[in-house]
Amino acid sequence: MRIVIAGAGSIGCFCGGLLAAGGHEVTLLGRAPLLDGIERRGLTVTDFSGLMLTVASERLILTIDPGCLSGADLVIVSVKTSATADMASAIATHAPVSAPVLSWQNGLENARLLRTRLPGRDIRAGMVPFNVVPMDEATWHRASSGDIVIAAGPGGLGAALSVPGLPVSESLRIEAVQWGKLVINLNNALNALSGLTLVEQLSDRGWRRLMADQMAEALGVLRAAGIPVAATTPLPAWVSPHILRLPDALFARIAARMLTVDPSARSSMAYDLDAGRATEIASLQGEIIRLGGAHGVATPICSRVAALIDSATASGTTAPRLSVAQIAPPD
């Protein structure tokens, strides 16, 4: 397929590299500084399992021109939430109506916005469970595990997109899957505030308890709203807070079978803070806060975390390295 990655950032470059290596014709639509590095050095993808693959720049189409969408058989949107509306406009102007559009973005609002802005098209939400971090100007590293899930639909897209290193499955319950991912992704902000790696954070029972309390708060909101949640780990979603609260030794044994995380990995929000970029806090904690307000359920932890992230973003500081006691709201 001729695939346009609409928003060549960390997720887009990593997935685009594997899709190109798997035989698809891949166009990376992105910013000039990022594309220039790939033009000079090719695109390299690595991961925690030892993957190391370089795709020569000649095997990719690199462009800042949204006109490239005119030749797409499939569009994968991987921009940040704040850029989704502009990308939808570009797709409406240039992409064939017959080309499915996949949202490989955090939160649930992006696919909704794409459906609103692109009526009559095959718009499908997706869930990307893994974390990708930039290693240099042309290398992207997958630092955690999991397989991509997209909404079920015609055309066998999941099977067509599945290439070595990048399995893609389809689900009839994609919103439940997305809510399950959102509940897990609430830790992005905690990790950014901590200044720790994910492994360091998960190794500390105090941090895990705060993670569990925030997760339980979110699950309570979703239960009140009557929203189903599909787990993105082998255990049911409601079990995860209990697992996080276990003593260190027991947690380590169980978690080792559930999730692989690179020792140096941090959340994408931590990298956003360090780089002075806007975060996606409104699409994560913000979703729970809004839903809690609509159903009369208090969200003190999510509200506190969102306020701290907004403060750090406004001040232009890097990860503030707060303690659990500094983040947890007073009783």
N, C-alpha and C positions, 0 to 999 in steps of 0.2 A: 504493500500500500504506500501511497504518497501521504506521509504524515507530517503535519505542521505542528511543532511544539510551540504553542502561543504563550510565550513567556519563559524564555530560556534562563531559569535560575538554577538552584541546586537540584530540585526534583526533576525539572525539565531536562537539564543537561545529563544527569545520571541515566534517566530512563531513555532519553533520546539516543545516548551512546549505545545502550544495549539493544534498542530497537534497530538502529542502523547496523550493528554487528550481526543482528539476526536476519538481515536481508531486506528490511524496509528502506524506502527512500525517505530520509528524514531531513526536514528543514527546521532549523533553529531560528525562531523569530525573537530577537532580544535586543539588548543594549550593545552599542558599539564596543565599549571597553572590554566586556566579557567575550564577545565574539572575536575580537582582535587576538586575544590570547589563544583561543582555539585555532584560529587561522594560522598562527605561528607554530603551534606545537601539536596540533591534533587534540582530540578529546580523550582523556584517560579516565576510566572508572575503576575504582577499587572497592573492596568491602572487608568486613570483619572475618570472613571465611577464607580470605586469601585471593579473592578475585583480583586480577590485574589485566586490564584490557585497554588498548589504545586504538581509537578509530581515527584514521588519517583525515585531515581537514578536507581532502579532495572527495571523500565519501559522504560529506555532509553539505547541505546548502545553508549558508550562514547569511542572514540578512536582517536589517532593521526596517525593511519595507513591508508593511502589512499587505501589500499587493500580492505577496507570495501565497496568501490564503486562497487565491483564485484557482490554484492547481491542486488543492487538497482533496484527498479521498476521506481523510479523517483529521479532525482538529482536536488536540489535547491542550486544554487551558490549564496552565500552571502558574499564573501570575498571583501575586498577593491579592487579598480581598479588595483592597482599595483601588486596584487597577482593573477589576473585573468589568465594570461598566464600560470603560474605554475599549477593552478588548472585545466586548460584545458588539460594540458599534463597528469595530473593524471587521469582525466576522460577518455582520449583517451586510456590510458594504461589499466585501470581496469574496467570501467563501461560497461555494456552491450550496444551494439549499439541500442537495442530496447528501452532503458530507455530515456524518454524525459528529457531534461535539461532546467531548468528555471533559468533565471537571475533575482534575486531580489536585484539589485544593482543600485546605482545612475548613472546618465548619460546614454548616448546611446552607447558608444564605447564598453562596456562589452559584450553585446549580439552580436555585430558585430564581436568582436574578437573570441568569442566562436564559431560562425558559420564558421569563417575562419579556426580555429584550429580543428574543429570537423565536417568535411564535411559528409553529408549523414545522419546526426542525426536530430532529432526533437528538435531544439533549439528555445526557446521562450523567448522573452523579457517580463519583468514584471515591474509594477510600484507599489512600496510600499509607500503610502502617509504619513504614520505616523512616528513619532519620537520615538525611544526607547532608554532609558538611563539605565546604570547599577546602581543599588542601593547598592549592596554589591557583594560578590564573587559568589552568586548563585541566585540573584534576578534581574529581568529586568522589567522595568516599561514603559508602553506605555503612552507617555505624550501628544499626540495629536490624532486627529480623522482621519477617512478615511478608505476606503476598498481597498484591493489589486486588481489590474487588470493585467491579463496576455493576451498574444496574443491568438487569437482564433485558434483552431486546433482540430484535431481528439481526441477522447478518453474521452471527457467530463471532462477534468482535473479541470476546475473551480469548477464544482459541486462536484467532488470527494474530492477536497481540502477544500471545505467550511465546517468548523466545528464551534461549538459555540464560539463566540468571534473573529472569523477570516473568514469573508465572502470573497470569491474570485470569481470575474467575468471575463468573456472573452471579448475581443474587437477586431474587425477587423481593428481598427485604432490605434494600440498600439504605433507606433512611434509618432503620434500626441499627444497621451496621455503622452508619455515620455517627449516630448518637453514641454508640459504644466507643468509637474512636475519639469522639469529643471528650467523653468522660476521662479517658486515659490522657488525652492531650491537655487537660487542665493542669497537669504537672509541668507543662512547658514553662509556665510563668513561675512556679515555685522554684524550678531549677535555675531559671534566669536570675531570680532574686538571691539564690543561695551562693552563686559563684562556684559551685561544685560541679564535678563531672556527674553524669547520671549514676555511674557505679558508686562513687563516693556517697551520693545522696541516698541511694538504695541500701547502702551498707549501714546507714545510721537509723536506728529505730525511731528516734525522735522525728526525723524528717519523714519516715514512712508513716508514722501516726498522723502527721499533718496531711500528708497525701491522702491517707485513708479517710480522714475527717472531711476533706474537701470533696472526695469522690462520693462519700455517703450523702453529703449535702446535695450534690448534683442529682444523685439517683433518687433522693427523696422528692426533689422538684419534678423530675420526669415521671415518677410514680403518680404524683398529684395531678399532673397534666394528662395522664393516661397514655404516655408515649412509650412504646416498647423499645427495649435496648437489647441489641445483639452483641454478645461478647466478641472481642477481637483477639482474645487469648483462649486457650483450651478450657478455661474455667468460666462458669456463668458470671455475668457482670457483678451481681450482688455479692459474690464470694470474694471479689478482689480486695475490698477494704479489710475483711477479716484476715486475708493472707498477709497484707501489708503490716498488720499489727502484730504478727507473730514474732517471737524472739529471733534474734539474728541467725542462729545456727539453723533453725527450722525453716525460716524464710529463705535462706540461701539454697537449701536443698530443693525446695519447691520451685523457686524462681528459676533455677538453673535449667529446669525442664520446660519452662514457659517462654523464656525470652532470652535472646542473645544480644548483648550490648557491648560495643567496643569500649575498652577501658578509658579512652580519652573523650568519649562522646559527651556533648552537652546538647541541650535542646536548641531548636532553631530560634526560639525567642531570645535565648542567651546571646546568640550570634547577632541577632537584630539589634539588641541593646548595645553590644560592643561596637557595632558599626554605625550607631546613631540612626538606624532606620526605624520607621514606624512599625509597631508590632501588630499582631492579630488578636490582641486581648479582647477586642469587642466581639470577635467571632467565636471566642472560647468562653471565658468567664462571663462575658457580656451576654451570651445566649442564655446561660443559666440564670443570671440576674434578672433579665427581662421576663423570662418564663416564670420565675419565682414570684415576681411582682404581679404577674397576671393571674396567678393562682393562690395568692396570699401565703406563700411559703418564704420564710426569711432565708437569706443567703449571706450570712455574715462573713464567712471565709472567702467566698468568691468575690464579694464586694471589697473586702480588705486587700486581697491580692491584686485585683484590678486597679485599685487606687494607688497601690505601691508601684505597679508597672507604669501607670500613667505619669506618676511623679518622676520616676527615673527617666522616662522618655522625655519629659518636658525639660528636665535639668541637663540632659545630654550626657549623663554619666554612663559608664560601663556597668556591668553586673554589680549591684551594690553590696553583695556578700553579707546579707542579713542572716541572723540566726532564726531558728524556729520561734523563739520567744518574741522576737521583733515582728514576726509576720502574723502569728496566731492572734485573732481578735480577742479582746478581753471577755471573760465570762459574763 
